[in-house]
Amino acid sequence: MQDLIEKVFTDPTFVWVGLILVVLITLAVFKKLFKLVMI
């Protein structure tokens, strides 16, 4: 399990995919919050 985690974090493609997913999720959450605030 530890080896898998290290492999994921050292592989640049996995790191980029993770970063993109995090950015997309945060943007989606912010849009929902923004709509709630605007109403």
N, C-alpha and C positions, 0 to 999 in steps of 0.2 A: 504493500500500500504506500509506504514512504517513497519507494522507488518511483512509483507511478506519479505521485505528486511532484517529485523532483523533475521527472521527465517532462511533465506538463509545463512547469514553470521555466524550464531551461529551453524549451522549444519555442522559438519566436512566433511561429504561426499560431500556436495555442494561446500565447500571450496576447497577440493582436485580436484574435477572435473573442477572447474574454473581454478585452477592453471595449471593443465595438458593442458587444452585448450589454455591458454595464452602461455605456453611454446611451444606447437606445432605450434601455429600461428606465434610466433616470429621466430622459426626455419625455417618455410616455407618462411617467408619474407627475412630472412638473406640468405637463399639459392638463392633466386631470385636475391638479390642485389649482391651476390658473383659472380653469373654467368655474370651479367652485367659488373661487374668490371673486370673479367677475359678476356672478349672479347676485 
